[in-house]
């Protein structure tokens, strides 16, 4: 990708100043995400002080996306948690103008030679460390949930919401996504939406930073089971912290096909770890509401994926694959939570 490498180098030169020699190579597309185009590259700089090579990640808005997100919010989340108990890559540059690389983008450090694929937690050598990873995963989520959005500089960067309004805002949003994007009727999820509206949850214990997609597959881990970075903050927002907890224990993430949520730990233990780390309580009725909501949210994502591919806005096969794999699984998860799975 020589043209893209030259354009990235031009941008880096613009951000770093004219006193440096700048060269970019090793540009490689990383497939797997569907909300941004992701590339890795090497940035070489040379000055009177010496030479430096840095491995970086470019996250660029695509022509069409599985979910519509704001890159500035994602970037602000990385910036808010960098250097804290929540491990994230260092964010470097946010660019809102399109003329540099055709679409807005941001750049952050790459943490190389680690694994992210969710299915790999079940394969050697990672499968020997699932408990260790699970303890870290749910402890880190507790750190996110207990973080003060104001102290982290996120008030204003993310839309505020009241403790008694967070559930309705999220449910209305994802119901609207399904209204707009469904290619076929969704009777099971429509029944879930009716139940959720008829049985609203209690007000949130607090308004927290919600990662929005906290699951196995969105963190980097090594062969010893150590988690090095939480990734993919594109759906981050302020809301009820139970939303993140419920999303992470959604049945569609049970990769091991047993009771281990996210392929790592049983649900009860994951919830307990989160409570201990966050200092919050996972009220069973409230958590059940948010678990069923997570099925609505998930189906909103999968039907949007199908719509983007069907309409030709984005021909990345992962969009069609995600919809094909997950729509039925999400329906089954909703039926199970409503006590109707036969």
FENURWO-V701773 format. One record per residue. N is the residue number from 1. PHI is phi in whole degrees, 0 to 359 (* if undefined). BURIAL is 1 if it has 24 or more other C-alpha atoms within 12 Angstrom, else 0. D_FIRST is the distance of its C-alpha to the first C-alpha in Angstrom with 2 decimals. Layout:
# FENURWO-V701773
n phi burial d_first
N PHI BURIAL D_FIRST
N PHI BURIAL D_FIRST
This chain:
# FENURWO-V701773
n phi burial d_first
1 * 0 0.00
2 297 0 3.81
3 295 0 5.66
4 296 1 5.51
5 300 1 6.24
6 295 0 8.85
7 290 0 10.23
8 296 1 10.74
9 299 1 12.38
10 301 1 14.51
11 292 1 15.65
12 300 1 16.51
13 297 0 18.41
14 299 0 20.21
15 281 0 21.28
16 261 0 22.25
17 104 0 24.03
18 279 0 24.08
19 278 0 25.68
20 243 0 22.57
21 275 1 20.01
22 234 1 16.66
23 219 1 13.43
24 237 1 10.44
25 214 1 8.62
26 67 1 8.42
27 291 1 6.24
28 216 0 7.62
29 286 0 9.28
30 256 0 13.00
31 272 0 15.10
32 135 0 18.75
33 273 1 19.38
34 228 1 20.24
35 255 1 21.09
36 218 1 17.78
37 277 1 14.08
38 241 1 13.43
39 229 1 10.53
40 255 1 11.38
41 202 1 10.34
42 251 1 12.58
43 253 1 14.25
44 252 1 16.27
45 233 1 19.23
46 219 0 22.10
47 215 0 25.48
48 298 0 29.08
49 279 0 29.45
50 129 0 26.90
51 250 0 23.33
52 216 0 21.71
53 242 0 18.71
54 224 1 18.12
55 265 1 16.16
56 230 1 15.46
57 238 1 14.73
58 251 1 13.51
59 244 1 15.62
60 247 1 14.97
61 298 1 17.58
62 271 1 16.78
63 299 0 18.50
64 221 1 21.06
65 216 1 22.07
66 299 1 24.52
67 226 1 26.31
68 272 1 26.46
69 224 1 26.17
70 252 1 26.10
71 299 1 23.32
72 294 1 25.91
73 292 1 28.23
74 300 1 25.74
75 297 1 24.89
76 295 1 28.64
77 292 1 29.38
78 301 1 27.10
79 296 1 28.72
80 294 1 32.17
81 258 1 32.06
82 298 1 30.15
83 85 0 32.71
84 253 0 35.18
85 289 1 36.46
86 262 1 33.61
87 286 1 30.61
88 217 1 27.32
89 294 1 24.18
90 287 1 24.55
91 278 1 23.28
92 250 1 21.96
93 226 1 21.00
94 247 1 21.67
95 234 1 20.48
96 268 0 22.37
97 279 0 21.28
98 266 0 18.69
99 289 0 17.85
100 290 1 15.38
101 227 1 12.78
102 77 0 14.82
103 216 0 16.61
104 300 1 18.49
105 197 1 17.17
106 217 1 18.31
107 235 1 17.26
108 219 1 19.32
109 290 1 19.66
110 263 1 18.50
111 254 1 21.50
112 278 0 20.17
113 63 0 21.86
114 236 0 23.72
115 252 1 24.29
116 229 1 24.25
117 300 1 24.89
118 295 1 28.42
119 293 1 29.63
120 289 1 29.12
121 295 1 32.04
122 265 1 34.24
123 246 0 32.94
124 296 0 33.89
125 270 0 33.74
126 289 1 33.09
127 295 1 36.02
128 284 0 38.48
129 234 1 37.48
130 296 1 37.44
131 297 1 40.51
132 300 1 39.10
133 295 1 35.89
134 298 1 38.03
135 300 1 40.24
136 295 1 37.36
137 303 1 35.65
138 282 1 38.79
139 290 1 39.89
140 296 1 36.64
141 299 1 37.08
142 300 1 40.57
143 296 1 39.23
144 296 1 37.04
145 295 1 40.08
146 272 1 42.45
147 298 1 40.25
148 274 0 41.73
149 302 1 39.31
150 291 0 41.08
151 297 0 40.83
152 275 1 37.12
153 74 0 36.71
154 256 1 35.76
155 289 0 38.73
156 101 0 37.45
157 287 1 33.80
158 238 1 34.80
159 294 0 37.45
160 285 0 40.88
161 206 1 43.07
162 279 0 46.63
163 297 0 47.63
164 265 0 49.45
165 243 0 46.74
166 299 1 43.58
167 296 1 44.27
168 291 1 44.93
169 299 1 41.85
170 290 1 39.56
171 295 1 41.51
172 296 0 41.65
173 298 0 37.93
174 285 1 37.01
175 297 1 39.88
176 296 0 38.50
177 299 1 35.06
178 295 1 36.83
179 306 0 39.01
180 278 0 36.08
181 250 1 33.68
182 297 1 35.87
183 265 0 35.71
184 210 0 38.99
185 303 0 41.89
186 237 1 41.58
187 296 0 45.26
188 291 1 44.89
189 289 1 42.68
190 296 1 44.95
191 295 1 47.88
192 298 1 46.11
193 297 1 45.57
194 298 0 49.26
195 296 1 50.34
196 298 1 48.15
197 288 0 49.64
198 282 0 53.15
199 228 0 52.78
200 298 1 50.84
201 281 1 50.14
202 294 1 51.89
203 304 0 50.35
204 299 1 47.58
205 298 1 48.94
206 197 1 46.60
207 266 1 43.48
208 242 1 40.61
209 287 1 36.88
210 251 1 35.65
211 300 1 32.24
212 97 1 32.22
213 211 1 30.35
214 278 1 31.87
215 204 1 31.65
216 299 1 30.70
217 117 1 26.97
218 245 1 26.30
219 217 1 27.03
220 261 1 25.74
221 221 1 28.34
222 255 1 28.97
223 290 1 31.03
224 263 0 34.16
225 82 1 33.82
226 271 1 33.07
227 273 1 31.10
228 253 1 28.79
229 196 1 27.23
230 265 1 27.83
231 247 1 24.71
232 57 1 24.08
233 267 1 26.63
234 293 1 25.53
235 256 1 29.03
236 298 1 30.96
237 197 1 34.19
238 265 1 37.80
239 181 1 40.21
240 284 1 42.45
241 298 1 41.24
242 296 1 42.57
243 299 1 39.71
244 295 1 37.25
245 300 1 39.76
246 296 1 40.40
247 299 1 36.76
248 291 1 36.18
249 255 1 39.19
250 305 1 38.43
251 300 1 39.33
252 292 1 35.99
253 264 1 34.56
254 277 1 37.23
255 300 1 34.85
256 280 1 37.68
257 58 0 39.88
258 221 0 42.67
259 272 0 43.90
260 276 1 41.17
261 288 1 39.17
262 64 1 35.46
263 74 1 36.46
264 241 1 37.92
265 222 1 41.40
266 300 1 44.21
267 305 1 44.27
268 300 0 47.46
269 288 0 46.19
270 300 1 42.89
271 297 1 44.93
272 297 1 47.34
273 299 1 44.66
274 297 1 43.18
275 298 1 46.70
276 296 0 47.43
277 283 1 44.25
278 276 1 44.32
279 76 0 48.10
280 252 1 48.04
281 245 1 49.75
282 265 1 48.28
283 304 0 51.22
284 304 0 51.22
285 292 0 51.88
286 295 1 49.27
287 296 1 46.67
288 300 1 47.57
289 302 1 46.96
290 290 1 43.50
291 295 1 42.74
292 294 1 43.65
293 302 1 41.68
294 300 1 38.59
295 290 1 39.02
296 295 1 39.06
297 300 1 35.95
298 300 1 34.19
299 294 1 35.26
300 301 1 34.06
301 293 1 30.54
302 291 1 30.72
303 290 1 32.20
304 294 1 29.62
305 301 1 26.90
306 297 1 28.74
307 297 1 29.23
308 301 1 25.59
309 289 1 24.70
310 299 0 27.89
311 279 0 27.36
312 76 0 23.84
313 287 0 22.47
314 211 1 19.96
315 261 0 19.48
316 296 1 18.07
317 302 0 20.63
318 297 1 21.49
319 295 1 23.41
320 293 1 25.67
321 295 0 25.99
322 299 1 27.09
323 295 1 29.67
324 298 0 30.95
325 283 0 31.42
326 254 1 32.82
327 300 1 35.04
328 293 1 37.91
329 298 1 37.57
330 290 1 37.77
331 301 1 40.86
332 295 1 42.50
333 297 1 41.86
334 294 1 43.51
335 299 1 46.43
336 299 0 46.99
337 293 1 47.21
338 271 1 49.61
339 70 0 51.74
340 243 0 51.21
341 281 0 49.16
342 249 0 51.28
